[in-house]
């Protein structure tokens, strides 16, 4: 799945509290593309770069992008008596 990502640009967030990572994701079956960006904290970005490999220096970044997208698209709801919490995750 990581081979479907392409990191097009990274830049510091203007206020200095993170890094914007711009990417393109190509859907394997349809060939459609999703262009977007995620904001990683400075530590998330550094950790992602550390997790790269000699064969693919961006592999850690791809995993961080995927994790951030899942985090953003995960909705947590609680019913009125606060005894049940439901988490819904949308994945491709």
Buried (B, 14 or more C-beta within 10 A) or exposed (E): EEEBBBBEEBEEEEEEEBBBBBBEBEEEEEEEEEEEBBBBEEEBBEBBBEBBEEEEEBBBBBBBBBBBBEEEEEEEEEEEEEEEEEEEEEEE
